[in-house]
Amino acid sequence: MTTQEIVSKLWNLCNVLRDDGITYHQYVTELTYILFLKMAKETGAESQIPEAYRWDALIAKSGIDLKKFYKELLNHLGENCTGRVREIYQGASTNIDEPKNLEKIITTIDGLDWFSAREEGLGNLYEGLLEKNANEKKSGAGQYFTPRVLIDVMTRLTKPQPGERCNDPACGTFGFMIAAHEYVAAQTDAFFDLDAETANFERTEAFTGMELVHDTHRLALMNAMLHNMEGEITLGDTLSNLGKGMKGYDVVLTNPPFGTKKGGERATRDDFTFPTSNKQLNFLQHIYRSLKTDGKARAAVVLPDNVLFADGEGEKIRIDLMDKCNLHTILRLPTGIFYAQGVKTNVLFFTRGKADKGNTREVWFYDLRTNMPSLGKTNPLKAEHFADFEAAYEADDRHSIQDERWNVLTREQIAQKGNSLDLGLIRDDSIVDYDDLPDPIESGEESIAQLEEAVDLLQSVVNELKSLQIQEV
């Protein structure tokens, strides 16, 4: 039985739980509690689990006794154990009401071909479940899952090295850090080429992250454990003062959550130079400030289009980024690759400078969005979609690349465009003939635009007058 077949079998068990009203995301969390015990037995890692609460004790129960024991087990492991076991089970509770359903899941898991699963890698099996969950729209988990193809491209191009500290400040299920770990392992013959101290560092310190959502944090811990990674994964909000201590990194790889702070309030971090309610702009500030100032520390970050053109604090943050870092490449991603259709995203690649000024001289853009087929479940993102981009990115002389999707703007040209980075898109073939487009003046579009600007200006004056009246009162 292949890993893919095991994943399908486990995923189909979710149908058993529909009568209990359990969501897909709850199901994966519930599976994590049970799989942890089974995988600990399969890998000979049960020493951290009290003997009375190991897999053999669980599989021996049935009916009402099983349900009672399972609740007792969750509570005991979450309160009385230490290390990863405590972290995974802390605050755990079950949503399964029907004992027969619980028994069905446990017996099915016990009967799987675990020899094949171990051969192919238990981490791969678990990541397969997470991917299934992310691709199921009803689960709402897509926001925590970046397509593995994109993760791998970003990781290959940032090239994490042995001894470097890597971080994801919005780590979701820890996919970026697992890819970075696997990249370093592949370069070092699974760490055998490293001395004992460096190999230990890779396992225990090199790859870290922070995750805000408790259930997702649990999945990240499980994912890391199955990949033999023991780096710290903190439950918390990077945009709170808890995130101030996250700094001194060599590599940051991340896809921060989209949107604004609830209620429109600004980030609670008191060390941000440019406070804003826009989460992505705050994450961007955090990321480039968290890098070492050695001229080598680098980041690759997925961000939505609004970060490229937002005015006010957005423009100031982009200027600060281009001052402190060499923002050398922006990849304009196709639509349809994330959980929300139509969300337009980009990957920003930058390197922190030694000084705080003048680090960006030019920015290269690669348009993988225009004239691209619609991507989604039926036409998923594939590695070959990135082949031309990777070739251009890695070229010794970027100016020698002949590719219409690949172009460059100097820092001066970007400044002339109001420091907007919403640039680099090519001619859209869906517009049949640009020369036949109506003249904006003749069509009245320019007049309409001017009228809209006047309305916006008038509205701002009215708001200012209201503010003054409130202050006088």
C-alpha positions in Angstrom: 0.0 0.0 0.0 1.5 3.4 -1.0 1.4 6.5 1.1 -1.2 8.0 -1.3 -3.4 5.0 -0.8 -3.0 5.2 3.0 -3.8 8.9 2.9 -7.0 8.3 0.9 -8.1 5.6 3.3 -7.6 7.8 6.3 -9.3 10.8 4.6 -12.3 8.6 3.8 -12.8 7.9 7.5 -14.0 11.4 7.8 -17.3 10.2 6.3 -17.7 8.1 9.4 -17.8 11.2 11.5 -20.3 13.3 9.6 -23.2 12.2 11.9 -21.2 13.7 14.8 -21.1 17.0 13.0 -17.3 17.1 12.8 -15.6 19.4 10.3 -12.7 18.4 8.1 -10.3 20.5 10.2 -11.5 19.0 13.4 -11.1 15.6 11.9 -7.5 16.2 11.0 -6.9 17.5 14.6 -8.6 14.4 16.0 -6.6 12.1 13.7 -3.4 13.8 14.9 -4.2 12.8 18.5 -4.7 9.2 17.5 -1.9 9.0 14.9 0.6 10.4 17.3 0.2 7.3 19.6 0.3 4.9 16.7 3.3 6.5 15.1 5.1 6.6 18.4 4.7 2.9 18.6 5.8 2.3 15.0 8.9 4.4 15.4 9.9 3.1 18.9 9.4 6.5 20.4 6.9 5.7 23.1 9.3 6.5 26.0 7.8 10.0 26.5 4.3 8.5 26.8 3.2 6.8 30.1 2.7 3.1 29.6 -0.9 3.2 30.7 -1.7 5.6 27.8 0.2 4.1 24.9 -1.3 2.7 21.7 -1.7 -0.9 23.0 -3.8 0.4 25.9 -6.0 2.4 23.5 -6.6 -0.4 21.0 -7.6 -2.8 23.8 -10.7 -0.7 24.7 -14.1 -0.7 23.1 -17.5 0.8 23.4 -18.3 3.3 26.2 -15.1 2.2 28.0 -13.1 3.3 25.0 -14.8 6.8 24.8 -14.1 7.3 28.6 -10.5 6.2 28.3 -9.8 8.3 25.3 -11.0 11.5 27.0 -8.9 10.5 30.1 -5.9 9.9 27.8 -6.2 13.3 26.1 -6.4 15.1 29.5 -3.5 13.2 31.0 -1.1 13.6 28.1 -2.0 17.3 27.9 -1.5 18.0 31.6 1.0 15.5 33.0 3.5 14.9 30.2 6.4 17.1 29.1 8.0 18.2 25.8 6.3 17.6 22.4 3.7 15.3 23.9 2.4 18.0 26.3 2.5 20.6 23.5 0.5 18.5 21.1 -2.1 17.4 23.7 -2.4 20.6 25.7 -6.0 21.7 25.8 -7.0 18.7 23.7 -10.6 17.5 23.7 -12.6 15.2 21.5 -15.6 16.0 19.3 -16.5 12.4 18.7 -19.7 11.5 20.5 -20.4 8.0 19.1 -18.1 5.3 20.6 -18.5 3.1 17.5 -17.1 5.9 15.3 -14.1 6.3 17.5 -13.5 2.6 17.5 -13.8 2.4 13.7 -11.1 5.1 13.3 -8.7 3.4 15.8 -9.1 -0.1 14.4 -8.7 1.2 10.8 -5.5 3.0 11.7 -4.2 -0.1 13.5 -4.8 -2.2 10.4 -3.0 0.0 7.9 0.2 -1.1 6.2 2.6 0.7 8.5 5.7 -1.0 7.0 5.1 0.7 3.7 4.2 4.0 5.5 7.6 3.9 7.3 9.4 3.0 4.1 8.0 6.0 2.3 8.2 8.3 5.4 5.6 9.0 8.0 6.2 12.7 7.5 5.1 12.4 3.9 2.0 10.5 5.0 1.0 13.3 7.4 1.8 16.0 4.9 -0.5 14.2 2.5 -3.3 14.5 5.0 -2.7 18.2 5.5 -2.7 18.8 1.8 -6.1 16.9 1.5 -7.5 19.1 4.2 -6.2 22.3 2.5 -7.7 21.3 -0.8 -11.1 20.7 0.7 -12.7 24.1 0.5 -15.2 23.4 3.3 -12.3 22.8 5.8 -11.2 26.4 5.7 -7.6 25.2 6.1 -6.3 26.5 2.8 -5.2 29.7 4.5 -2.7 27.7 6.5 -1.3 25.7 3.5 1.0 26.9 0.7 1.3 24.6 -2.3 4.4 22.4 -1.9 5.5 23.2 -5.4 5.8 26.9 -4.5 7.4 26.2 -1.2 10.1 24.1 -2.9 10.8 26.8 -5.5 11.2 29.5 -2.8 13.4 27.2 -0.8 15.7 26.2 -3.7 16.2 29.8 -4.6 17.0 31.0 -1.0 19.4 28.1 -0.5 19.5 27.5 3.3 22.9 26.3 4.4 24.1 24.1 7.3 24.5 26.2 10.5 22.1 28.9 9.4 19.0 29.9 11.5 15.8 29.6 9.5 12.4 30.9 10.6 8.8 31.2 9.5 6.9 33.8 11.6 3.5 32.6 10.4 4.4 28.9 10.1 1.0 27.2 9.7 1.7 23.5 9.5 5.5 24.1 9.3 5.7 23.4 5.5 8.4 26.0 4.7 10.7 24.9 7.5 10.3 21.2 6.6 11.3 22.0 3.0 14.3 24.0 4.3 15.3 21.1 6.5 15.0 18.7 3.6 17.0 21.0 1.3 19.9 21.1 3.8 19.7 17.3 4.3 19.9 16.7 0.6 23.0 18.9 0.3 24.7 17.1 3.2 23.8 13.4 2.7 21.1 13.5 5.4 23.5 15.5 7.6 26.2 12.7 7.5 28.7 15.2 6.0 28.3 17.5 9.1 30.2 17.3 12.3 28.2 16.1 15.4 27.7 19.6 16.8 26.3 21.1 13.5 24.1 18.0 12.9 22.6 18.5 16.3 22.0 22.2 15.6 20.2 21.3 12.5 17.9 18.9 14.4 17.2 21.1 17.5 17.7 24.8 16.7 18.1 25.6 13.0 14.4 25.6 12.0 11.8 27.6 14.1 8.5 29.2 13.7 5.5 30.9 15.4 1.8 30.1 14.8 -1.2 31.9 16.2 -4.0 29.3 15.8 -3.9 26.6 18.5 -5.1 23.6 16.4 -2.8 24.6 13.5 0.1 24.8 16.0 -0.7 21.3 17.0 -0.5 20.1 13.4 2.9 21.9 13.0 4.3 20.2 16.1 3.2 16.8 14.8 4.6 17.5 11.3 8.0 18.6 12.7 8.2 15.5 15.0 7.5 13.2 12.1 10.4 14.8 10.2 12.8 14.5 13.2 12.8 18.2 13.8 13.0 19.6 17.4 13.3 23.3 16.8 11.0 25.6 18.8 7.5 26.2 17.4 5.9 28.9 19.5 2.2 29.3 20.0 1.6 33.0 19.7 1.2 36.2 17.6 4.3 37.5 15.8 2.6 40.9 15.5 2.3 41.2 19.3 5.3 42.1 21.5 6.0 38.3 21.7 7.4 38.7 18.2 10.0 41.2 19.2 12.4 38.5 20.3 12.3 36.8 16.9 15.5 38.2 15.2 19.0 37.4 14.0 17.9 35.0 11.3 19.8 34.0 8.2 16.8 32.8 6.2 13.1 33.6 6.5 10.5 31.7 4.3 6.9 32.5 4.9 3.4 33.1 3.6 1.8 35.4 6.2 -2.0 35.5 6.6 -3.9 38.0 4.4 -6.3 40.7 5.7 -6.4 43.3 8.4 -6.4 43.1 12.2 -9.9 42.5 13.6 -11.8 45.7 14.1 -9.1 47.5 12.1 -6.9 48.0 15.1 -3.2 48.3 14.6 -0.5 45.8 15.5 0.3 45.7 19.2 4.0 45.6 18.5 5.5 48.8 20.0 8.7 48.6 17.9 7.3 49.0 14.4 8.3 52.3 12.8 5.2 52.4 10.6 2.1 51.2 12.5 -0.7 50.0 10.3 -3.8 47.7 10.5 -2.6 45.8 7.4 -1.3 42.4 8.6 0.9 41.8 5.5 2.6 45.2 5.8 3.3 44.5 9.5 4.6 41.0 8.7 6.9 42.6 6.0 8.3 45.0 8.6 8.8 42.2 11.0 10.6 40.0 8.4 13.2 42.4 7.1 13.9 43.6 10.7 14.3 40.0 11.8 17.2 39.3 9.4 20.8 39.5 10.4 22.6 42.7 9.1 25.5 40.8 7.6 24.7 41.4 3.9 23.8 37.7 3.4 20.6 37.1 5.4 17.7 36.7 3.0 14.0 36.1 2.7 11.3 34.9 0.3 7.8 36.0 1.2 4.4 35.5 -0.3 2.4 38.7 -0.2 -0.8 40.0 -1.9 -0.9 42.7 -4.5 -2.1 45.4 -2.1 1.4 45.4 -0.4 2.9 46.5 -3.7 0.7 49.6 -4.1 -0.8 50.6 -0.8 -0.2 54.3 -0.1 0.5 56.1 3.2 2.3 53.7 5.5 2.5 51.2 2.7 4.7 53.4 0.6 6.9 54.3 3.6 7.3 50.5 4.4 8.3 49.8 0.8 10.9 52.6 0.8 12.2 51.3 4.1 12.4 47.8 2.7 14.3 49.0 -0.4 16.6 51.1 1.8 17.5 48.3 4.3 17.4 45.4 1.8 18.3 44.6 -1.7 14.8 43.8 -3.1 16.2 42.1 -6.1 13.3 40.0 -7.4 9.5 40.0 -7.5 7.6 37.0 -8.9 4.0 37.9 -9.9 2.1 34.6 -9.2 -0.8 33.3 -11.2 -4.3 33.4 -9.7 -6.1 30.3 -8.5 -3.3 28.7 -6.5 -4.5 29.7 -3.0 -7.7 28.9 -1.1 -9.5 32.1 -2.2 -10.0 32.2 -6.0 -9.0 35.6 -7.5 -6.5 36.5 -4.7 -3.5 38.0 -6.5 -0.2 37.3 -4.9 3.6 37.7 -5.4 6.8 36.4 -4.0 9.3 39.0 -2.8 12.9 38.0 -2.7 15.3 40.2 -0.8 18.6 40.3 1.0 19.3 42.4 4.2 22.2 44.9 3.7 24.9 45.7 6.2 23.8 49.4 6.1 20.3 50.8 6.4 20.4 52.9 3.1 20.8 52.4 -0.6 20.6 48.6 -0.8 18.2 48.3 -3.7 19.6 49.5 -7.0 17.2 47.7 -9.3 14.2 45.3 -9.0 13.7 42.4 -11.5 10.1 41.3 -12.2 8.9 38.0 -13.6 5.2 37.9 -14.7 3.9 34.4 -14.2 0.3 35.8 -14.1 -0.6 37.3 -17.5 -1.6 35.0 -20.3 -1.5 32.0 -18.0 -4.1 29.2 -18.0 -6.5 29.2 -15.1 -5.0 27.1 -12.2 -7.0 25.2 -9.6 -8.0 21.6 -8.7 -8.3 20.4 -12.3 -5.1 22.3 -13.4 -2.8 22.4 -10.4 0.4 24.4 -10.0 3.4 22.3 -11.2 7.2 22.5 -11.0 7.5 23.1 -14.7 5.5 26.3 -14.4 8.5 27.8 -12.6 11.3 26.5 -14.9 11.8 29.7 -17.0 11.6 31.8 -13.9 14.2 29.8 -12.0 16.5 29.9 -15.1 16.2 33.7 -15.2 16.6 34.1 -11.4 19.8 32.0 -11.4 21.4 33.5 -14.5 24.9 34.9 -14.1 23.9 37.8 -16.2 20.2 38.6 -15.8 20.3 41.1 -18.6 21.2 38.4 -21.1 17.9 36.5 -20.5 15.5 36.8 -23.5 12.1 36.3 -21.9 9.2 38.7 -22.3 8.0 37.9 -18.8 11.4 39.1 -17.3 12.1 42.8 -17.0 13.9 45.2 -14.7 13.3 48.7 -13.3 15.9 50.8 -11.5 15.3 52.3 -8.1 15.0 55.7 -9.7 12.3 54.5 -12.1 10.4 53.0 -9.2 10.6 56.3 -7.3 9.2 58.1 -10.3 6.2 55.8 -10.1 5.4 56.8 -6.6 7.4 53.9 -5.1 4.7 51.5 -6.3 5.9 48.0 -7.0 2.7 46.9 -8.8 4.8 46.6 -11.9 6.3 44.1 -14.3 3.1 42.7 -15.9 3.3 42.1 -19.6 0.8 42.8 -22.5 -2.4 40.8 -22.0 -3.3 38.8 -25.1 -6.9 38.7 -24.0 -7.1 42.4 -25.1 -7.2 41.9 -28.8 -5.7 45.2 -30.0 -4.4 47.8 -27.6 -4.5 50.4 -30.5 -8.3 50.0 -30.8 -9.0 50.9 -27.1 -11.1 54.0 -26.8 -9.3 57.3 -26.1 -9.9 58.0 -22.4 -10.6 61.7 -23.1 -12.9 61.1 -26.0 -14.8 58.4 -24.1 -15.2 60.6 -21.0 -13.2 58.2 -18.8 -10.7 60.9 -17.9 -13.5 63.2 -16.8 -15.0 60.5 -14.7 -11.7 59.8 -13.0 -11.3 63.5 -12.3 -14.8 63.7 -10.9 -14.1 60.6 -8.6 -10.9 62.3 -7.4 -12.9 65.5 -6.6 -15.5 63.5 -4.7 -12.8 61.7 -2.6 -11.2 65.1 -1.8 -14.6 66.6 -0.8 -15.3 63.5 1.4 -11.9 63.9 3.2 -12.7 67.6 3.9 -16.1 66.7 5.4 -14.5 64.0 7.6 -11.9 66.6 8.8 -14.6 69.1 9.7 -16.5 66.4 11.6 -13.4 65.6 13.5 -12.9 69.2 14.5 -16.5 69.5 15.6 -16.1 66.5 17.8 -12.9 67.9 19.4 -14.7 71.3 20.1 -17.5 69.5 21.9 
